[in-house]
């Protein structure tokens, strides 16, 4: 229960008997009255009130006090009622500009003052309650968004596992590609959030291979022209699997699935896009994907040494790959070497 130590009304007045004003509210609300503004501020710092009533008088700067009160965050929703003297229009304008909620001009009508005070207390409490509900709603929305994002990530992780089970040559390929993507996004100066999203979405770049026959997907030798054409369909299939999802991450994954085999010079597939026509996420994943494919052992080839794969990227910069992505990747070379050492690509899965 509220008591005098937790005032609802605080009165600051220069009159000799501050209790006169206090009696207007004391029967309904815990009320404190002060002749000294400094003492009132100390009390309000301890226990913010719903209503602060300030009566102008000798030695008291009511507008300055209003301004001081509004600088205190804990009084953001307190109602401030100023009882003004002097030039009514000037005092009212100055007080309202300083943050007063309402201004009453002398001479006072006690009944009107008490009524205004009760209304302002109700207003302060309603504003506080509304802010509390807004905070609670914002927290609930934040929790819902976090849960939704985690579900999206879980879906992607599960689909990544499905791709790995389907293509037993993948091994740690998807994880290394994601790590290489992070190196590139960091080198490009993208935000951590952007980098994480592209890296996670990149793990879906070959999801369309789920629809490729085992006889092609696991063939130990070179593919025929017809088989190669069928294999190339995985880019479109992956896009079709993902593109109409309401999830931004899955739509990003669809974009990567569709474009990670495009080439900077326009010689890639499936659309023959060129240069910056290729979405940045696709250009980034192209570098990471090809690099890891080169260093990875397959049933039809041994893995390349890291330096040989690095030279290939340098040679193909501006032809197969976006030069900026290659530069960014090589600028984080030590990180890439560490990644490969931790997740070696020298054995077929």
PEWO-V82315 format. One record per residue. N is the residue number from 1. OMEGA is omega in whole degrees, -180 to 180 (none if undefined). BURIAL is # if it has 9 or more other C-alpha atoms within 8 Angstrom, else .. D_FIRST is the distance of its C-alpha to the first C-alpha in whole Angstrom. Layout:
# PEWO-V82315
n->N omega->OMEGA burial->BURIAL d_first->D_FIRST
n->N omega->OMEGA burial->BURIAL d_first->D_FIRST
This chain:
# PEWO-V82315
n->1 omega->179 burial->. d_first->0
n->2 omega->178 burial->. d_first->4
n->3 omega->-176 burial->. d_first->6
n->4 omega->177 burial->. d_first->10
n->5 omega->178 burial->. d_first->11
n->6 omega->-170 burial-># d_first->9
n->7 omega->169 burial-># d_first->11
n->8 omega->-180 burial-># d_first->11
n->9 omega->172 burial-># d_first->15
n->10 omega->-177 burial-># d_first->17
n->11 omega->175 burial-># d_first->21
n->12 omega->-177 burial-># d_first->24
n->13 omega->179 burial-># d_first->27
n->14 omega->-178 burial-># d_first->30
n->15 omega->-177 burial->. d_first->30
n->16 omega->-178 burial->. d_first->31
n->17 omega->-179 burial->. d_first->28
n->18 omega->-180 burial-># d_first->25
n->19 omega->179 burial->. d_first->23
n->20 omega->176 burial->. d_first->25
n->21 omega->-178 burial-># d_first->23
n->22 omega->-177 burial-># d_first->20
n->23 omega->177 burial->. d_first->20
n->24 omega->-175 burial-># d_first->21
n->25 omega->-169 burial-># d_first->17
n->26 omega->-179 burial-># d_first->15
n->27 omega->-178 burial->. d_first->15
n->28 omega->-175 burial->. d_first->13
n->29 omega->170 burial-># d_first->11
n->30 omega->-171 burial-># d_first->10
n->31 omega->173 burial-># d_first->14
n->32 omega->179 burial-># d_first->16
n->33 omega->-178 burial-># d_first->20
n->34 omega->170 burial-># d_first->23
n->35 omega->-177 burial-># d_first->26
n->36 omega->180 burial-># d_first->27
n->37 omega->-179 burial-># d_first->26
n->38 omega->178 burial->. d_first->26
n->39 omega->178 burial->. d_first->24
n->40 omega->180 burial-># d_first->22
n->41 omega->177 burial-># d_first->23
n->42 omega->-179 burial->. d_first->21
n->43 omega->-179 burial-># d_first->18
n->44 omega->176 burial-># d_first->18
n->45 omega->180 burial->. d_first->19
n->46 omega->-175 burial->. d_first->16
n->47 omega->179 burial-># d_first->14
n->48 omega->-178 burial-># d_first->15
n->49 omega->175 burial-># d_first->14
n->50 omega->-179 burial-># d_first->15
n->51 omega->171 burial-># d_first->17
n->52 omega->179 burial-># d_first->20
n->53 omega->-179 burial-># d_first->22
n->54 omega->177 burial-># d_first->25
n->55 omega->180 burial-># d_first->28
n->56 omega->179 burial-># d_first->32
n->57 omega->-178 burial-># d_first->33
n->58 omega->177 burial->. d_first->36
n->59 omega->-179 burial->. d_first->35
n->60 omega->179 burial-># d_first->33
n->61 omega->-173 burial->. d_first->33
n->62 omega->-179 burial-># d_first->31
n->63 omega->177 burial-># d_first->32
n->64 omega->179 burial->. d_first->33
n->65 omega->177 burial-># d_first->29
n->66 omega->-179 burial-># d_first->28
n->67 omega->179 burial-># d_first->30
n->68 omega->180 burial->. d_first->29
n->69 omega->-177 burial-># d_first->25
n->70 omega->177 burial-># d_first->26
n->71 omega->-179 burial->. d_first->28
n->72 omega->-176 burial->. d_first->24
n->73 omega->-177 burial->. d_first->24
n->74 omega->178 burial->. d_first->20
n->75 omega->-176 burial-># d_first->20
n->76 omega->-177 burial->. d_first->23
n->77 omega->177 burial-># d_first->21
n->78 omega->173 burial-># d_first->19
n->79 omega->179 burial-># d_first->21
n->80 omega->-180 burial-># d_first->23
n->81 omega->-178 burial-># d_first->25
n->82 omega->172 burial-># d_first->28
n->83 omega->-169 burial-># d_first->29
n->84 omega->172 burial-># d_first->33
n->85 omega->179 burial-># d_first->36
n->86 omega->-179 burial->. d_first->40
n->87 omega->-174 burial->. d_first->41
n->88 omega->-176 burial-># d_first->39
n->89 omega->-178 burial->. d_first->40
n->90 omega->-179 burial->. d_first->40
n->91 omega->-180 burial-># d_first->37
n->92 omega->-178 burial-># d_first->35
n->93 omega->-179 burial->. d_first->37
n->94 omega->-178 burial-># d_first->36
n->95 omega->179 burial-># d_first->33
n->96 omega->178 burial-># d_first->32
n->97 omega->180 burial->. d_first->35
n->98 omega->178 burial-># d_first->32
n->99 omega->177 burial-># d_first->29
n->100 omega->178 burial-># d_first->28
n->101 omega->-179 burial->. d_first->26
n->102 omega->180 burial->. d_first->28
n->103 omega->176 burial-># d_first->30
n->104 omega->-178 burial-># d_first->30
n->105 omega->175 burial-># d_first->34
n->106 omega->2 burial->. d_first->34
n->107 omega->-174 burial->. d_first->35
n->108 omega->166 burial->. d_first->31
n->109 omega->-174 burial->. d_first->30
n->110 omega->-179 burial->. d_first->27
n->111 omega->179 burial->. d_first->26
n->112 omega->-180 burial->. d_first->27
n->113 omega->180 burial-># d_first->25
n->114 omega->179 burial-># d_first->22
n->115 omega->178 burial->. d_first->23
n->116 omega->-180 burial->. d_first->24
n->117 omega->179 burial-># d_first->20
n->118 omega->179 burial->. d_first->18
n->119 omega->-179 burial->. d_first->21
n->120 omega->174 burial-># d_first->20
n->121 omega->178 burial-># d_first->17
n->122 omega->179 burial->. d_first->17
n->123 omega->-179 burial-># d_first->20
n->124 omega->-179 burial-># d_first->18
n->125 omega->179 burial-># d_first->16
n->126 omega->178 burial->. d_first->19
n->127 omega->178 burial-># d_first->21
n->128 omega->179 burial-># d_first->18
n->129 omega->179 burial->. d_first->18
n->130 omega->179 burial->. d_first->21
n->131 omega->178 burial->. d_first->22
n->132 omega->178 burial->. d_first->20
n->133 omega->179 burial->. d_first->22
n->134 omega->178 burial->. d_first->25
n->135 omega->-179 burial->. d_first->24
n->136 omega->179 burial->. d_first->24
n->137 omega->179 burial->. d_first->27
n->138 omega->178 burial->. d_first->29
n->139 omega->179 burial->. d_first->28
n->140 omega->178 burial->. d_first->29
n->141 omega->179 burial->. d_first->32
n->142 omega->178 burial->. d_first->33
n->143 omega->-180 burial->. d_first->33
n->144 omega->178 burial->. d_first->35
n->145 omega->180 burial->. d_first->38
n->146 omega->179 burial->. d_first->38
n->147 omega->179 burial->. d_first->38
n->148 omega->179 burial->. d_first->41
n->149 omega->179 burial->. d_first->43
n->150 omega->176 burial->. d_first->43
n->151 omega->177 burial->. d_first->44
n->152 omega->-179 burial-># d_first->47
n->153 omega->178 burial-># d_first->48
n->154 omega->177 burial->. d_first->48
n->155 omega->-179 burial->. d_first->51
n->156 omega->179 burial-># d_first->53
n->157 omega->180 burial->. d_first->53
n->158 omega->178 burial->. d_first->54
n->159 omega->176 burial-># d_first->57
n->160 omega->177 burial-># d_first->58
n->161 omega->178 burial->. d_first->58
n->162 omega->179 burial->. d_first->60
n->163 omega->-180 burial-># d_first->62
n->164 omega->177 burial-># d_first->63
n->165 omega->-178 burial->. d_first->64
n->166 omega->-178 burial->. d_first->66
n->167 omega->-173 burial-># d_first->68
n->168 omega->173 burial->. d_first->69
n->169 omega->-174 burial-># d_first->70
n->170 omega->-180 burial-># d_first->67
n->171 omega->179 burial-># d_first->66
n->172 omega->-175 burial->. d_first->63
n->173 omega->-174 burial-># d_first->65
n->174 omega->179 burial-># d_first->61
n->175 omega->179 burial->. d_first->59
n->176 omega->177 burial-># d_first->62
n->177 omega->179 burial-># d_first->62
n->178 omega->178 burial-># d_first->58
n->179 omega->177 burial-># d_first->58
n->180 omega->176 burial-># d_first->61
n->181 omega->179 burial-># d_first->59
n->182 omega->178 burial-># d_first->56
n->183 omega->-179 burial-># d_first->59
n->184 omega->-179 burial-># d_first->60
n->185 omega->177 burial-># d_first->57
n->186 omega->179 burial-># d_first->56
n->187 omega->178 burial-># d_first->60
n->188 omega->-180 burial-># d_first->59
n->189 omega->177 burial->. d_first->56
n->190 omega->179 burial-># d_first->54
n->191 omega->178 burial->. d_first->50
n->192 omega->180 burial->. d_first->49
n->193 omega->178 burial->. d_first->47
n->194 omega->-180 burial-># d_first->51
n->195 omega->180 burial-># d_first->53
n->196 omega->180 burial-># d_first->51
n->197 omega->-179 burial-># d_first->51
n->198 omega->-180 burial-># d_first->55
n->199 omega->-180 burial-># d_first->55
n->200 omega->180 burial-># d_first->53
n->201 omega->-179 burial-># d_first->55
n->202 omega->180 burial-># d_first->58
n->203 omega->179 burial-># d_first->58
n->204 omega->-170 burial-># d_first->59
n->205 omega->-179 burial-># d_first->62
n->206 omega->-178 burial-># d_first->65
n->207 omega->179 burial-># d_first->63
n->208 omega->178 burial-># d_first->65
n->209 omega->175 burial-># d_first->68
n->210 omega->-179 burial-># d_first->66
n->211 omega->-180 burial->. d_first->69
n->212 omega->-178 burial-># d_first->72
n->213 omega->179 burial->. d_first->74
n->214 omega->-177 burial->. d_first->75
n->215 omega->177 burial->. d_first->78
n->216 omega->-174 burial-># d_first->77
n->217 omega->-175 burial-># d_first->74
n->218 omega->-180 burial->. d_first->76
n->219 omega->-176 burial-># d_first->79
n->220 omega->-178 burial->. d_first->81
n->221 omega->-180 burial->. d_first->83
n->222 omega->178 burial->. d_first->83
n->223 omega->172 burial-># d_first->82
n->224 omega->179 burial->. d_first->85
n->225 omega->-180 burial->. d_first->84
n->226 omega->179 burial->. d_first->83
n->227 omega->179 burial-># d_first->80
n->228 omega->178 burial-># d_first->79
n->229 omega->178 burial->. d_first->78
n->230 omega->179 burial-># d_first->77
n->231 omega->-178 burial-># d_first->75
n->232 omega->180 burial-># d_first->74
n->233 omega->-176 burial-># d_first->72
n->234 omega->179 burial-># d_first->69
n->235 omega->179 burial-># d_first->68
n->236 omega->-179 burial-># d_first->68
n->237 omega->178 burial-># d_first->66
n->238 omega->178 burial-># d_first->63
n->239 omega->-177 burial-># d_first->62
n->240 omega->178 burial-># d_first->63
n->241 omega->-166 burial-># d_first->61
n->242 omega->-163 burial-># d_first->58
n->243 omega->-176 burial-># d_first->58
n->244 omega->177 burial->. d_first->56
n->245 omega->173 burial->. d_first->53
n->246 omega->-178 burial->. d_first->50
n->247 omega->176 burial->. d_first->49
n->248 omega->180 burial->. d_first->50
n->249 omega->179 burial-># d_first->51
n->250 omega->176 burial-># d_first->53
n->251 omega->175 burial-># d_first->55
n->252 omega->177 burial-># d_first->55
n->253 omega->178 burial-># d_first->57
n->254 omega->179 burial-># d_first->59
n->255 omega->180 burial-># d_first->60
n->256 omega->179 burial-># d_first->61
n->257 omega->-177 burial-># d_first->63
n->258 omega->-166 burial-># d_first->65
n->259 omega->-174 burial-># d_first->66
n->260 omega->175 burial-># d_first->66
n->261 omega->172 burial-># d_first->70
n->262 omega->-179 burial-># d_first->70
n->263 omega->180 burial-># d_first->72
n->264 omega->-178 burial-># d_first->72
n->265 omega->177 burial-># d_first->76
n->266 omega->-176 burial-># d_first->75
n->267 omega->-177 burial-># d_first->77
n->268 omega->-179 burial-># d_first->74
n->269 omega->9 burial-># d_first->73
n->270 omega->-173 burial-># d_first->72
n->271 omega->-178 burial->. d_first->72
n->272 omega->179 burial-># d_first->74
n->273 omega->-175 burial-># d_first->71
n->274 omega->173 burial-># d_first->72
n->275 omega->-176 burial-># d_first->70
n->276 omega->168 burial->. d_first->67
n->277 omega->178 burial->. d_first->67
n->278 omega->179 burial-># d_first->66
n->279 omega->-177 burial-># d_first->62
n->280 omega->-179 burial->. d_first->61
n->281 omega->177 burial-># d_first->59
n->282 omega->179 burial-># d_first->63
n->283 omega->178 burial-># d_first->65
n->284 omega->-177 burial-># d_first->62
n->285 omega->178 burial-># d_first->63
n->286 omega->180 burial-># d_first->67
n->287 omega->-178 burial-># d_first->67
n->288 omega->-177 burial-># d_first->65
n->289 omega->-179 burial-># d_first->66
n->290 omega->179 burial->. d_first->70
n->291 omega->-177 burial-># d_first->70
n->292 omega->176 burial-># d_first->68
n->293 omega->-180 burial-># d_first->71
n->294 omega->-175 burial-># d_first->73
n->295 omega->-177 burial-># d_first->72
n->296 omega->174 burial-># d_first->72
n->297 omega->176 burial-># d_first->74
n->298 omega->-180 burial-># d_first->75
n->299 omega->-178 burial-># d_first->78
n->300 omega->-180 burial->. d_first->80
n->301 omega->171 burial->. d_first->80
n->302 omega->175 burial-># d_first->79
n->303 omega->178 burial-># d_first->76
n->304 omega->169 burial-># d_first->76
n->305 omega->-177 burial->. d_first->76
n->306 omega->-177 burial->. d_first->73
n->307 omega->178 burial->. d_first->75
n->308 omega->178 burial->. d_first->77
n->309 omega->178 burial-># d_first->74
n->310 omega->180 burial-># d_first->73
n->311 omega->179 burial->. d_first->76
n->312 omega->178 burial->. d_first->76
n->313 omega->180 burial-># d_first->73
n->314 omega->-180 burial->. d_first->75
n->315 omega->-176 burial->. d_first->78
n->316 omega->176 burial-># d_first->76
n->317 omega->-177 burial-># d_first->74
n->318 omega->176 burial-># d_first->74
n->319 omega->176 burial-># d_first->76
n->320 omega->-169 burial-># d_first->74
n->321 omega->171 burial-># d_first->71
n->322 omega->-178 burial-># d_first->69
n->323 omega->-179 burial->. d_first->70
n->324 omega->179 burial->. d_first->66
n->325 omega->177 burial-># d_first->65
n->326 omega->179 burial-># d_first->68
n->327 omega->179 burial-># d_first->67
n->328 omega->180 burial-># d_first->64
n->329 omega->-178 burial-># d_first->64
n->330 omega->178 burial->. d_first->67
n->331 omega->178 burial->. d_first->65
n->332 omega->-173 burial-># d_first->63
n->333 omega->-179 burial->. d_first->66
n->334 omega->178 burial->. d_first->64
n->335 omega->180 burial->. d_first->61
n->336 omega->179 burial-># d_first->64
n->337 omega->178 burial-># d_first->66
n->338 omega->179 burial->. d_first->63
n->339 omega->-178 burial-># d_first->62
n->340 omega->178 burial-># d_first->65
n->341 omega->-180 burial->. d_first->66
n->342 omega->179 burial->. d_first->62
n->343 omega->-172 burial->. d_first->63
n->344 omega->-178 burial->. d_first->67
n->345 omega->-173 burial-># d_first->69
n->346 omega->176 burial-># d_first->72
n->347 omega->175 burial-># d_first->73
n->348 omega->-178 burial-># d_first->73
n->349 omega->none burial->. d_first->70
